[in-house]
């Protein structure tokens, strides 16, 4: 589903006002849930979370941290709910055999970097990971999940969209108030420029680490090439802007809902339009794992990584909790 327009900053004011009683109920229910005690794992637990519905860059941050932990010699294992997948219970992701329909798209990306467990019950997933030899647990999402005690929680903020209109679901995009979410985090990670005034909503003096998206090698290789870009992520325009930043010539942009399961007919339509425009069809790594298998060889994949303004700052936070 696409978020309603009034969720955005500066959107219509009447719908949020009408929905404010429901939003208050959601906020109270979330506050009760996060107050429940969780299981304390025998290894450090790091959570990449946010307070908004939809993408903020949590998986991108998780992949960056997984690489940093591995560089320190830490046996990091990832935990995620597996949004969009149908698997139940605790499941260790097999990146060679599992599909996005089974486990979700983000777990497949994480599993390419580190062992990844899908579990709605994060404590059960954490126990399985520890039994498999985890030296640290890295949660992609889960800030509002109380099953597992976190040693380091980071509040991920998309600089382009921020906290929207600042209201809780369904009146706005927030899962809980910014202040309540920040109270359980060690620092915020702002990805991109703060174009939506998000930093002003944070508590005074709250630590903020700044980063930006950097095109990967595959993305930079598209410089000067005509490209038909398509994406089913929370903010497709960020992907399109990254391609243009890398020098690609966009002849078309196709937007799909977040986590969209592409049908063969939809992909054939994209490929046909690309052929007519003499362009290369290109999508994101997250979308690529949801493509029909026989179409993957015909579609280019271009991704991003994080470039930190002060890399030593994130390393210092990791050092606080690692032995």
BAFI-3210 file (N, C-alpha, C; in Angstrom, 3 decimals, decimal comma, padded with zeros to 6 digits):
// residues 323
n [1|2|3|4|5|6|7|8|9|10|11|12|13|14|15|16|17|18|19|20|21|22|23|24|25|26|27|28|29|30|31|32|33|34|35|36|37|38|39|40|41|42|43|44|45|46|47|48|49|50|51|52|53|54|55|56|57|58|59|60|61|62|63|64|65|66|67|68|69|70|71|72|73|74|75|76|77|78|79|80|81|82|83|84|85|86|87|88|89|90|91|92|93|94|95|96|97|98|99|100|101|102|103|104|105|106|107|108|109|110|111|112|113|114|115|116|117|118|119|120|121|122|123|124|125|126|127|128|129|130|131|132|133|134|135|136|137|138|139|140|141|142|143|144|145|146|147|148|149|150|151|152|153|154|155|156|157|158|159|160|161|162|163|164|165|166|167|168|169|170|171|172|173|174|175|176|177|178|179|180|181|182|183|184|185|186|187|188|189|190|191|192|193|194|195|196|197|198|199|200|201|202|203|204|205|206|207|208|209|210|211|212|213|214|215|216|217|218|219|220|221|222|223|224|225|226|227|228|229|230|231|232|233|234|235|236|237|238|239|240|241|242|243|244|245|246|247|248|249|250|251|252|253|254|255|256|257|258|259|260|261|262|263|264|265|266|267|268|269|270|271|272|273|274|275|276|277|278|279|280|281|282|283|284|285|286|287|288|289|290|291|292|293|294|295|296|297|298|299|300|301|302|303|304|305|306|307|308|309|310|311|312|313|314|315|316|317|318|319|320|321|322|323]
n.u [000,838|000,408|001,514|-000,836|-001,369|-001,665|-000,027|002,435|004,771|003,330|001,007|-002,587|-004,695|-007,100|-007,813|-005,800|-006,600|-009,175|-008,539|-007,104|-008,051|-007,895|-005,179|-004,153|-004,907|-003,339|-000,778|-000,789|-001,083|001,303|003,156|002,574|003,303|006,101|007,062|007,170|009,138|012,165|014,163|017,485|020,200|023,222|025,161|026,244|023,590|022,450|020,358|018,893|016,682|013,531|011,064|009,066|006,623|007,421|010,248|013,404|016,007|017,040|017,921|020,080|021,788|022,107|023,513|025,876|026,823|027,088|029,241|031,224|031,362|032,156|034,677|035,970|036,319|034,141|031,606|028,952|025,427|022,332|019,051|015,639|012,232|011,195|009,441|006,717|007,237|006,265|007,096|007,032|007,617|010,976|013,504|016,396|017,935|018,505|020,417|020,779|018,730|016,281|013,395|012,110|009,391|009,104|010,744|010,882|012,191|014,308|015,662|017,057|018,952|020,432|021,354|023,243|025,444|025,845|025,061|021,557|018,542|015,105|012,384|009,397|009,206|011,595|013,296|013,297|014,489|016,947|017,987|018,327|020,265|022,397|022,901|023,914|026,367|026,659|028,363|027,560|024,457|022,479|019,901|017,597|015,337|012,803|012,714|010,404|009,813|009,604|010,770|013,472|016,274|018,016|021,349|022,455|020,724|019,829|018,421|017,071|016,852|015,297|016,450|015,041|012,287|011,867|009,990|007,502|004,230|004,422|002,673|001,039|000,326|-003,072|-003,072|-000,753|002,637|004,008|005,123|005,273|005,637|008,209|009,841|009,476|010,478|013,123|014,062|014,801|017,021|020,504|021,629|020,882|020,744|021,118|020,236|021,199|020,465|018,817|015,943|013,347|013,052|013,529|015,416|014,796|012,739|013,816|014,954|016,549|020,016|020,384|022,372|023,537|024,362|025,675|025,086|025,336|023,886|025,782|026,495|026,958|029,512|028,289|026,266|027,642|028,788|026,863|026,990|026,262|024,700|021,554|018,752|016,055|014,439|013,147|011,316|010,267|010,142|010,141|010,665|010,934|011,899|014,309|016,029|015,969|017,109|019,667|020,683|020,763|022,573|024,827|025,259|023,688|021,377|018,171|015,470|012,993|010,798|009,568|007,289|006,566|004,605|005,981|007,887|006,725|005,422|006,618|004,932|005,128|003,946|004,078|006,845|007,513|006,264|007,837|010,335|009,707|009,115|011,624|013,122|011,958|012,780|015,436|016,978|018,525|016,961|016,776|017,031|016,711|018,823|017,158|014,734|015,471|015,606|013,002|012,186|010,807|012,413|013,337|013,646|015,699|018,247|017,965|017,799|019,377|021,161|021,480|022,953|023,399|025,602|026,525|027,961|029,804|029,776|031,388|033,196|034,504|032,785|030,618|032,072|033,019|030,672|030,072|032,252|031,632|029,957|031,025|033,117]
n.v [-001,186|002,283|005,136|007,486|010,771|012,790|012,089|013,175|015,818|018,963|018,186|017,634|018,856|018,142|015,270|014,042|015,197|014,150|011,506|011,394|010,361|007,537|007,351|008,007|005,762|003,801|004,733|004,423|001,647|000,785|001,850|000,313|-002,195|-002,026|-001,743|-004,198|-006,782|-008,113|-010,813|-011,319|-011,562|-013,545|-012,265|-009,156|-007,000|-005,299|-002,832|-001,681|000,621|002,416|005,072|005,385|004,263|002,238|002,612|003,705|003,360|001,335|-001,311|-000,802|000,453|-001,700|-003,537|-002,138|-002,037|-004,756|-005,380|-003,861|-005,070|-007,642|-007,021|-006,539|-009,025|-010,171|-012,553|-011,916|-012,191|-011,817|-010,596|-010,601|-009,760|-010,592|-009,371|-009,674|-012,275|-015,776|-017,674|-019,315|-019,336|-019,962|-019,398|-020,131|-018,296|-019,363|-018,230|-019,254|-020,978|-020,135|-018,050|-014,721|-014,723|-016,622|-015,872|-013,100|-010,001|-008,409|-010,127|-011,837|-010,153|-009,492|-012,023|-012,541|-011,333|-012,054|-014,686|-015,129|-014,887|-015,413|-014,425|-013,865|-013,784|-012,313|-013,049|-015,841|-016,172|-015,039|-016,849|-019,087|-018,096|-017,626|-020,221|-021,115|-019,986|-017,194|-014,145|-011,628|-009,902|-008,550|-006,493|-005,916|-003,614|-003,588|-001,919|-001,340|-003,793|-005,834|-008,258|-008,836|-007,739|-004,793|-003,741|-001,656|000,696|002,252|005,093|005,353|007,739|009,015|011,536|012,899|012,533|012,514|012,716|012,893|014,174|014,179|012,750|009,930|006,660|005,966|008,579|009,681|008,904|007,752|005,161|005,364|008,083|010,468|011,280|009,243|007,018|007,820|007,860|005,292|004,873|005,083|006,886|008,886|008,126|009,988|009,885|011,345|014,797|016,893|017,527|017,686|018,742|017,027|016,783|018,779|017,727|015,929|015,095|017,650|017,992|015,384|012,739|012,777|011,031|011,467|010,477|009,541|008,343|006,390|005,742|002,415|000,347|-000,863|000,898|003,271|002,457|002,865|005,364|007,764|006,027|005,124|004,534|002,639|002,955|001,137|000,472|-001,081|000,019|001,776|004,492|005,244|007,406|008,139|006,175|006,682|009,234|008,618|007,115|009,105|010,799|009,251|009,521|008,234|008,158|008,746|007,433|006,704|006,205|003,935|003,287|001,143|-000,343|-000,628|-003,543|-004,948|-007,784|-008,742|-009,499|-011,819|-010,603|-007,862|-007,415|-008,132|-006,058|-003,909|-004,657|-004,624|-001,912|-000,868|-001,961|-000,662|001,906|001,663|001,194|000,243|-001,831|-001,213|-001,973|-002,070|-003,806|-004,905|-005,117|-006,832|-009,439|-010,123|-010,468|-012,397|-015,511|-016,114|-013,628|-012,251|-012,147|-010,271|-007,797|-004,981|-004,382|-002,044|-000,574|000,932|002,257|003,186|006,309|007,719|010,751|011,129|008,603|007,536|007,977|006,148|003,829|004,204|003,976|001,281|000,173|000,670|-001,370|-003,768|-006,523]
n.w [000,000|-000,671|001,164|002,551|001,193|003,080|005,152|004,751|005,470|005,845|004,630|004,063|006,691|007,928|007,760|009,531|011,983|012,336|012,621|014,933|017,491|017,097|016,581|019,088|020,540|019,267|019,917|022,711|022,915|021,731|023,545|025,816|024,872|024,297|026,822|027,974|029,514|028,089|026,636|027,705|025,757|025,516|024,096|022,515|021,387|018,635|017,314|014,393|013,953|013,529|013,809|012,044|009,654|006,852|004,576|005,820|005,559|007,053|006,429|004,752|006,570|008,348|006,749|006,403|009,061|009,553|007,912|009,182|011,700|010,979|009,996|012,333|013,259|014,458|014,888|013,434|013,421|011,735|012,537|011,678|010,893|008,494|006,597|004,380|003,671|003,838|005,631|008,789|012,373|013,487|011,198|009,425|006,973|003,692|001,267|-001,274|-001,869|-000,753|-001,368|-002,059|-001,690|000,248|002,490|002,480|001,092|002,213|004,120|002,358|001,233|003,526|004,280|002,388|003,346|006,003|008,365|008,661|010,437|010,295|012,167|013,848|016,575|018,191|020,280|020,184|017,694|018,290|020,171|018,548|016,790|018,549|019,357|016,988|016,912|017,043|017,637|017,966|017,663|015,133|014,519|012,010|011,910|014,505|016,710|018,105|019,084|021,881|022,582|022,822|024,592|023,881|023,310|021,943|020,289|017,288|015,863|012,859|010,305|007,486|005,576|003,590|003,963|006,686|009,651|008,602|008,969|011,653|013,232|014,818|013,468|012,619|011,768|010,882|009,822|011,965|014,154|016,821|019,164|018,388|020,511|022,431|021,052|020,594|023,175|023,749|022,291|021,409|019,672|016,759|013,264|010,584|007,302|004,451|003,555|005,947|004,998|005,812|008,301|010,462|012,521|014,306|015,740|017,472|020,819|022,767|022,337|021,546|020,290|016,930|014,071|010,889|007,538|004,071|001,001|-001,195|-004,536|-005,768|-007,396|-009,631|-010,122|-010,738|-013,088|-014,953|-015,989|-018,392|-019,859|-021,373|-019,361|-018,096|-015,257|-012,511|-009,504|-006,474|-003,771|-000,586|-001,076|-004,087|-005,573|-004,432|-005,325|-008,094|-008,114|-007,219|-009,352|-011,328|-010,114|-010,401|-013,064|-014,953|-017,707|-017,435|-019,037|-018,366|-015,559|-013,291|-010,817|-008,115|-005,450|-002,080|-001,369|-003,433|-005,125|-008,070|-011,089|-013,883|-016,137|-015,544|-015,477|-018,071|-019,441|-018,570|-019,651|-022,368|-022,774|-022,231|-024,330|-026,501|-026,017|-026,327|-024,038|-020,905|-018,604|-015,160|-011,714|-008,067|-005,638|-003,664|-005,001|-007,017|-006,008|-005,968|-008,517|-011,267|-011,788|-014,444|-015,539|-014,425|-015,544|-017,509|-016,449|-015,087|-012,030|-009,528|-006,746|-003,444|-000,909|002,452|003,193|005,601|007,447|009,636|010,160|012,403|014,494|014,426|014,734|017,298|018,812|018,408|019,682|022,299|023,155|022,391|023,292]
ca.u [000,000|001,133|001,064|-001,707|-000,664|-001,696|001,041|003,635|004,869|002,613|-000,167|-003,891|-004,761|-008,349|-007,774|-005,098|-007,391|-010,267|-007,979|-006,282|-008,417|-007,314|-003,729|-003,870|-005,014|-002,155|000,379|-000,854|-000,829|002,740|003,865|002,422|004,048|007,555|007,410|007,300|010,540|012,653|015,224|018,840|021,077|024,581|026,056|025,705|022,470|022,391|019,094|018,714|015,233|013,008|009,737|008,130|006,272|008,091|011,702|014,214|017,395|017,487|018,681|021,357|022,610|022,430|024,561|027,112|027,293|027,517|030,602|032,133|031,530|032,963|036,052|036,541|036,411|032,958|030,684|027,662|024,256|021,252|017,694|014,627|010,904|010,908|008,194|006,340|007,458|005,231|007,665|006,618|008,577|012,362|014,031|017,681|017,800|019,445|020,355|020,839|017,507|015,071|012,870|011,523|008,036|009,190|011,364|010,930|013,317|015,429|016,496|017,952|020,080|021,244|021,975|024,397|026,562|026,030|023,937|020,353|017,414|013,794|011,545|008,556|009,660|013,020|014,045|013,482|015,490|018,241|018,466|018,804|021,512|023,442|023,235|024,671|027,699|026,690|029,118|026,789|023,185|022,179|018,478|017,079|014,027|012,544|012,804|009,167|009,633|010,205|011,173|014,913|016,912|019,023|022,498|022,680|019,666|020,067|017,196|017,383|015,983|015,458|016,478|014,092|010,901|011,840|008,906|006,230|003,469|004,697|001,566|001,085|-000,594|-003,231|-003,095|000,527|003,478|004,794|004,737|005,195|006,159|009,653|010,497|009,473|011,402|014,498|014,445|015,363|018,123|021,766|021,898|020,160|021,537|020,431|020,722|020,880|020,243|017,570|015,054|011,993|013,079|013,427|016,302|014,143|011,803|014,565|015,244|017,706|021,291|020,409|023,469|023,143|025,419|025,222|025,596|024,630|023,925|026,815|026,266|027,961|030,237|027,342|025,530|028,531|029,065|025,767|027,193|026,116|023,855|020,102|018,274|014,666|014,549|011,900|011,584|009,163|010,666|009,345|010,886|011,605|012,573|015,688|016,769|016,108|018,064|021,002|021,107|021,125|023,814|025,921|025,437|022,799|020,385|016,899|014,451|011,711|010,772|008,373|007,168|005,701|004,527|007,074|007,843|005,797|005,798|006,473|004,376|005,773|003,368|004,608|008,239|007,549|005,916|009,028|011,351|009,260|009,297|013,063|013,577|011,475|013,565|016,854|017,531|018,742|016,100|017,612|016,290|017,526|019,061|015,985|013,730|015,986|015,302|011,571|011,917|010,681|013,772|013,763|013,814|016,785|019,396|017,694|017,640|020,540|020,952|022,357|022,675|024,064|026,166|026,556|029,197|029,643|030,450|032,437|033,213|034,977|031,691|029,890|032,987|033,071|029,450|030,231|033,257|031,035|029,241|031,749|034,181]
ca.v [000,000|003,550|005,975|008,589|012,034|013,660|011,710|013,961|017,117|019,976|017,607|018,095|018,837|017,602|013,825|013,710|015,590|013,198|010,204|011,529|009,421|006,231|007,474|007,964|004,359|003,107|005,167|003,794|000,213|000,622|002,128|-000,857|-003,327|-001,874|-001,772|-005,579|-007,206|-008,991|-011,770|-010,776|-012,490|-013,589|-011,517|-007,819|-006,887|-003,979|-002,667|-000,588|000,807|003,749|005,298|005,614|003,142|002,358|002,584|004,845|003,013|000,415|-002,435|-000,255|000,616|-003,023|-004,106|-001,417|-002,475|-006,151|-005,367|-003,328|-006,083|-008,718|-006,536|-006,641|-010,431|-010,564|-013,435|-011,252|-012,829|-010,849|-010,978|-009,788|-010,367|-011,187|-008,785|-010,098|-013,709|-016,628|-018,629|-019,125|-019,850|-019,509|-019,949|-019,613|-018,009|-019,943|-017,301|-019,972|-021,743|-019,436|-017,004|-013,580|-015,101|-017,435|-015,221|-011,652|-009,543|-007,908|-011,218|-012,366|-009,223|-009,638|-013,349|-012,538|-010,746|-012,715|-015,575|-014,345|-015,651|-014,783|-014,846|-012,831|-013,760|-012,014|-013,796|-017,192|-016,052|-014,774|-018,103|-019,933|-017,517|-017,871|-021,644|-021,303|-019,408|-015,734|-013,372|-010,392|-009,973|-007,301|-006,473|-005,022|-003,262|-004,178|-000,960|-001,434|-005,180|-005,942|-009,625|-008,952|-006,547|-004,238|-003,054|-000,431|000,962|003,434|005,618|005,678|008,802|009,388|012,984|013,471|012,473|012,781|012,104|013,238|015,225|014,090|012,108|008,476|005,900|006,217|010,001|010,009|007,735|007,329|003,982|005,913|009,440|010,578|011,378|007,922|006,153|008,279|007,576|003,943|004,814|005,718|007,977|008,855|008,098|010,758|009,521|012,440|016,105|017,016|018,400|017,680|019,276|015,932|016,969|019,669|016,935|015,098|015,748|018,552|017,362|013,968|012,542|012,519|010,653|011,794|009,647|009,735|007,182|006,466|004,731|001,349|000,250|-001,161|002,138|004,216|001,947|003,261|006,750|008,021|005,028|005,291|003,576|002,640|002,572|000,761|000,077|-001,284|000,289|002,797|005,798|005,000|008,592|008,134|005,317|007,399|010,319|008,026|006,790|010,354|011,262|008,455|009,880|007,504|008,976|008,081|007,639|006,342|005,861|003,162|003,128|000,084|-000,278|-001,246|-005,010|-005,430|-009,042|-008,510|-010,582|-011,919|-009,629|-006,536|-007,340|-008,135|-004,699|-003,080|-005,032|-004,165|-000,459|-000,614|-002,260|000,394|003,118|001,301|001,473|-000,891|-001,813|-001,287|-001,911|-002,114|-005,173|-005,362|-005,508|-007,903|-010,760|-010,380|-010,649|-013,780|-016,023|-016,067|-012,240|-011,595|-011,908|-009,176|-006,559|-004,518|-004,143|-000,973|-000,334|002,024|001,971|004,381|007,079|008,420|012,039|010,877|007,147|007,189|008,086|004,879|002,839|004,426|003,407|-000,172|-000,176|000,782|-002,583|-004,966|-006,863]
ca.w [000,000|-000,665|002,280|002,130|000,976|004,255|006,080|004,478|006,118|005,094|003,981|004,527|008,152|008,459|008,033|010,778|013,144|012,483|012,996|016,137|018,567|016,788|016,749|020,520|020,955|018,757|020,704|024,035|022,760|021,483|024,796|026,692|024,315|024,431|028,238|028,430|029,634|027,026|026,967|027,610|025,053|026,066|023,207|022,255|020,449|017,997|016,595|013,427|013,971|013,251|014,382|010,953|008,791|005,560|004,554|006,247|005,320|008,103|005,875|004,294|007,770|008,872|005,907|006,723|010,370|009,431|007,356|010,199|012,733|010,404|009,907|013,682|013,608|015,221|014,161|013,507|012,823|011,576|012,911|011,022|010,906|007,203|006,082|003,037|003,502|004,428|006,563|010,173|013,336|013,322|009,939|008,975|005,551|002,732|000,125|-002,543|-002,104|-000,335|-002,245|-001,370|-001,302|001,459|003,644|002,346|000,278|003,005|004,652|001,325|001,130|004,731|004,300|001,497|004,082|007,293|008,680|008,945|010,950|010,225|013,283|014,433|017,961|018,074|021,284|019,654|016,644|018,924|020,760|017,454|016,290|019,543|019,270|015,749|017,051|016,911|018,605|018,095|016,954|014,444|014,193|010,981|012,447|015,807|017,809|018,876|019,506|023,219|022,880|023,002|025,159|022,969|023,916|021,160|019,314|016,470|015,272|011,466|009,787|006,089|005,550|002,630|004,450|008,116|010,420|007,982|009,656|013,072|013,948|014,905|012,623|011,180|011,460|010,276|009,557|013,122|014,939|018,173|019,129|018,188|021,817|023,067|020,333|020,813|024,548|023,818|021,326|021,805|018,739|015,495|012,035|009,553|005,971|003,547|004,164|006,705|004,227|006,379|009,659|011,424|013,680|015,265|016,538|018,409|022,104|022,746|022,611|021,159|019,333|015,546|013,150|009,541|006,447|002,805|000,125|-002,214|-005,582|-005,814|-008,658|-010,711|-010,386|-011,416|-014,435|-015,835|-016,410|-019,820|-020,522|-021,208|-018,361|-017,641|-013,851|-011,837|-008,125|-005,551|-002,433|000,087|-001,702|-005,376|-006,103|-003,946|-006,254|-009,359|-007,909|-007,119|-010,718|-012,005|-009,485|-010,962|-014,463|-015,853|-018,418|-017,202|-020,069|-017,781|-014,137|-012,978|-009,368|-007,609|-003,979|-001,327|-001,273|-004,459|-005,802|-009,507|-011,896|-015,199|-017,065|-015,224|-015,893|-019,537|-019,864|-018,332|-020,632|-023,684|-022,826|-022,294|-025,699|-027,388|-025,749|-026,453|-022,718|-020,022|-017,416|-013,960|-010,462|-006,853|-005,152|-002,930|-005,990|-007,875|-005,450|-006,174|-009,939|-011,737|-012,040|-015,844|-015,970|-013,698|-016,406|-018,445|-015,688|-014,350|-010,603|-009,050|-005,334|-002,735|000,402|003,288|003,345|006,870|007,590|010,634|010,378|013,747|015,456|014,479|015,290|018,748|019,402|018,405|020,698|023,633|023,540|022,003|024,226]
c.u [000,877|000,633|000,172|-000,944|-000,635|-000,676|002,278|003,606|004,193|001,393|-001,456|-004,015|-006,009|-008,297|-006,991|-005,885|-008,514|-009,763|-007,197|-006,735|-007,854|-005,802|-003,344|-003,951|-003,796|-000,935|000,385|-000,553|000,655|003,539|003,751|003,268|005,540|008,001|007,565|008,775|010,917|013,752|016,585|019,740|022,474|025,606|025,444|024,619|022,400|021,119|019,152|017,216|014,829|011,640|008,698|007,808|006,956|009,585|012,340|015,685|017,937|018,345|020,035|022,305|023,029|023,546|025,907|027,680|027,762|028,945|031,608|032,397|032,395|034,426|036,747|036,719|035,240|032,061|029,273|026,597|023,126|019,913|016,720|013,300|010,598|009,607|007,943|006,536|006,387|005,783|007,232|007,643|009,948|012,940|015,372|017,645|018,903|019,409|020,378|019,531|016,233|014,676|012,311|010,096|008,035|009,657|011,290|012,175|014,526|016,274|017,454|019,161|021,012|022,019|023,158|025,639|026,877|024,886|022,731|019,224|016,146|012,953|010,715|008,887|011,176|013,852|014,302|014,525|016,881|018,819|019,024|020,136|022,663|023,872|024,061|026,026|027,786|027,515|028,502|025,543|022,861|020,742|018,195|015,620|013,856|012,637|011,566|008,881|010,337|010,802|012,629|015,466|018,019|020,129|022,804|021,572|019,966|018,765|017,507|016,353|016,315|015,366|015,454|012,680|010,781|010,758|007,536|005,533|003,611|003,618|001,688|000,028|-001,960|-003,253|-001,823|001,367|004,192|004,229|004,554|005,751|007,680|010,380|010,563|010,459|012,852|014,979|015,076|016,548|019,348|022,064|020,971|021,161|020,713|021,048|020,262|020,693|018,887|016,641|013,660|011,964|013,001|014,251|015,662|013,176|012,497|014,759|016,506|018,974|021,395|021,499|022,947|024,382|024,881|025,887|024,819|024,777|024,949|026,549|027,358|028,598|029,295|026,560|026,403|028,861|027,992|025,926|027,127|025,200|022,378|019,547|016,774|014,676|013,185|012,231|010,284|009,677|009,867|009,463|011,632|012,371|014,011|016,569|016,999|017,138|019,494|021,536|021,545|022,410|025,019|026,138|024,582|021,792|019,044|015,893|013,069|011,864|009,469|008,358|006,182|005,640|005,698|006,837|006,949|006,279|005,553|005,893|005,135|005,243|003,917|006,044|008,356|007,202|007,105|010,092|010,979|009,456|010,783|013,603|013,167|012,276|015,063|017,593|017,710|017,773|016,949|016,726|017,251|017,810|017,860|014,886|014,176|015,638|013,821|011,201|011,638|012,057|014,229|013,962|015,052|017,998|019,216|017,626|018,935|020,191|021,974|021,977|023,444|024,721|026,176|027,944|029,021|030,387|031,608|032,454|033,647|033,836|030,916|030,785|033,065|031,841|029,535|031,218|032,688|030,430|029,982|032,866|035,537]
c.v [001,242|004,398|007,095|009,898|012,897|013,253|012,585|015,285|018,168|019,448|018,161|017,919|018,151|016,095|013,458|014,077|014,591|011,847|010,243|010,629|008,025|006,256|007,411|006,536|003,556|003,457|004,512|002,305|-000,057|000,838|000,949|-002,026|-003,192|-001,897|-003,194|-005,967|-008,168|-009,912|-011,114|-011,826|-012,466|-012,846|-010,141|-007,836|-005,445|-003,907|-001,455|-000,377|002,205|003,890|005,543|004,315|003,340|002,489|003,866|004,598|002,028|-000,721|-001,971|-000,056|-000,743|-003,677|-003,441|-001,900|-003,923|-006,224|-004,863|-004,349|-007,231|-008,303|-006,574|-008,098|-010,938|-011,433|-012,869|-012,082|-011,810|-011,446|-010,043|-010,510|-011,070|-010,700|-009,235|-011,571|-014,521|-017,624|-018,285|-019,755|-019,236|-020,196|-019,303|-019,479|-018,693|-019,079|-017,991|-020,675|-020,978|-018,362|-015,862|-013,896|-015,893|-016,627|-013,693|-011,218|-009,125|-009,037|-011,805|-011,459|-009,383|-010,949|-013,449|-011,999|-011,469|-013,686|-014,760|-015,269|-014,814|-015,320|-013,662|-012,666|-013,554|-012,775|-015,222|-017,184|-015,835|-016,038|-019,024|-019,416|-017,765|-019,328|-021,947|-020,621|-017,904|-015,108|-012,007|-010,556|-008,593|-007,348|-005,452|-004,764|-003,918|-003,218|-001,037|-002,868|-005,392|-007,311|-009,740|-007,651|-006,087|-003,552|-001,732|-000,306|002,274|003,829|006,102|006,676|009,044|010,908|013,612|013,536|012,726|012,010|012,485|014,364|015,138|013,422|010,587|007,856|005,792|007,692|010,470|008,756|007,157|006,069|004,353|007,327|009,426|010,567|010,015|006,976|006,520|007,932|006,193|003,780|005,550|006,933|007,835|008,765|008,791|010,433|010,580|013,748|016,151|018,014|018,516|018,174|018,226|016,191|017,870|018,919|016,058|015,825|016,605|017,798|015,911|013,755|012,178|012,197|010,857|010,896|009,984|008,482|007,394|005,389|003,670|001,288|-000,004|000,080|003,128|003,761|002,335|004,695|006,879|007,056|005,365|004,169|003,758|002,094|002,204|000,224|-000,069|-001,166|001,451|004,155|005,609|006,201|008,702|007,290|006,041|008,526|009,792|007,670|008,049|010,938|010,530|008,722|009,111|008,467|008,260|008,444|007,267|005,966|005,123|002,862|002,008|000,219|-000,998|-002,746|-005,642|-006,733|-008,910|-009,745|-010,657|-010,891|-008,229|-006,392|-007,359|-006,755|-003,756|-003,376|-004,533|-002,657|-000,109|-000,887|-001,152|001,678|002,884|001,587|000,173|-000,798|-002,057|-001,173|-002,015|-003,567|-005,744|-005,814|-006,720|-009,279|-011,094|-010,545|-012,114|-014,298|-015,891|-014,650|-011,587|-011,308|-010,736|-007,818|-006,224|-004,221|-003,112|-000,621|000,835|001,466|003,271|005,010|007,979|009,748|011,919|009,378|006,753|007,201|006,777|003,781|002,979|003,841|001,892|-000,606|-000,115|-000,543|-003,862|-005,260|-006,408]
c.w [000,000|000,499|001,781|002,066|002,234|005,314|005,906|005,249|005,246|004,372|004,558|006,040|008,692|008,710|009,294|012,033|013,393|012,990|014,308|017,289|018,329|016,983|018,221|021,049|020,507|019,591|022,078|023,955|022,533|022,760|025,752|026,192|024,562|025,885|028,760|028,533|028,515|027,517|026,764|026,967|025,665|025,214|022,964|021,180|019,949|017,175|015,681|013,276|013,553|013,890|013,300|010,233|007,447|005,704|005,044|005,966|006,336|007,547|005,361|005,466|008,317|008,061|006,185|008,057|010,341|008,899|008,396|011,302|012,224|010,311|011,264|014,110|014,420|014,342|014,281|012,796|012,811|011,992|012,210|011,059|009,594|006,614|004,640|002,771|004,217|005,440|007,984|011,110|013,123|012,092|009,627|007,454|004,751|001,478|-001,228|-002,872|-001,769|-001,343|-001,409|-000,924|-000,005|002,655|003,610|001,596|001,114|003,615|003,625|001,145|002,335|004,730|003,355|002,196|005,382|007,505|009,140|009,373|010,854|011,373|013,757|015,909|017,944|019,100|020,805|018,548|017,221|019,554|019,682|016,916|017,267|019,523|018,034|015,786|016,933|018,028|018,829|017,250|016,398|013,963|013,104|011,327|013,813|016,973|018,696|019,327|020,848|023,529|023,311|023,559|024,213|023,766|023,214|020,132|018,611|015,774|013,854|010,933|008,325|006,000|004,630|003,186|005,941|008,837|009,868|008,717|011,176|013,892|013,862|013,989|013,309|010,798|010,767|010,161|010,777|013,774|016,402|018,099|018,984|019,537|022,495|022,371|020,594|022,219|024,699|022,872|021,857|020,939|017,540|014,355|010,957|008,204|004,979|004,299|004,858|006,010|004,824|007,821|010,738|012,678|014,738|016,163|017,561|019,734|022,016|023,128|022,209|020,104|017,940|014,723|011,736|008,498|005,188|001,962|-000,976|-003,263|-005,568|-007,207|-009,832|-011,102|-011,161|-012,838|-015,434|-016,348|-017,929|-020,553|-020,345|-020,340|-018,150|-016,222|-013,295|-010,458|-007,349|-004,128|-001,843|-000,601|-003,021|-005,901|-005,606|-004,862|-007,570|-009,238|-007,824|-008,499|-011,463|-011,423|-010,060|-012,443|-015,441|-016,483|-018,310|-018,286|-019,556|-016,322|-013,856|-011,483|-009,042|-006,088|-003,326|-001,182|-002,343|-005,093|-007,306|-010,200|-013,219|-016,187|-016,810|-015,699|-017,411|-020,081|-019,681|-019,378|-022,022|-023,830|-022,928|-023,696|-026,657|-027,217|-025,915|-025,150|-021,936|-018,850|-016,174|-012,727|-009,287|-006,464|-004,412|-003,873|-006,782|-007,335|-005,574|-007,644|-010,257|-012,150|-013,484|-016,349|-015,377|-014,580|-017,350|-017,764|-014,964|-012,905|-010,130|-007,622|-004,767|-001,476|001,184|003,278|004,560|006,851|008,575|010,939|011,781|014,764|015,554|015,040|016,814|019,444|019,453|019,493|022,099|024,093|023,201|023,008|023,694]
res [x|x|x|x|x|x|x|x|x|x|x|x|x|x|x|x|x|x|x|x|x|x|x|x|x|x|x|x|x|x|x|x|x|x|x|x|x|x|x|x|x|x|x|x|x|x|x|x|x|x|x|x|x|x|x|x|x|x|x|x|x|x|x|x|x|x|x|x|x|x|x|x|x|x|x|x|x|x|x|x|x|x|x|x|x|x|x|x|x|x|x|x|x|x|x|x|x|x|x|x|x|x|x|x|x|x|x|x|x|x|x|x|x|x|x|x|x|x|x|x|x|x|x|x|x|x|x|x|x|x|x|x|x|x|x|x|x|x|x|x|x|x|x|x|x|x|x|x|x|x|x|x|x|x|x|x|x|x|x|x|x|x|x|x|x|x|x|x|x|x|x|x|x|x|x|x|x|x|x|x|x|x|x|x|x|x|x|x|x|x|x|x|x|x|x|x|x|x|x|x|x|x|x|x|x|x|x|x|x|x|x|x|x|x|x|x|x|x|x|x|x|x|x|x|x|x|x|x|x|x|x|x|x|x|x|x|x|x|x|x|x|x|x|x|x|x|x|x|x|x|x|x|x|x|x|x|x|x|x|x|x|x|x|x|x|x|x|x|x|x|x|x|x|x|x|x|x|x|x|x|x|x|x|x|x|x|x|x|x|x|x|x|x|x|x|x|x|x|x|x|x|x|x|x|x|x|x|x|x|x|x|x|x|x|x|x|x|x|x|x|x|x|x]
***
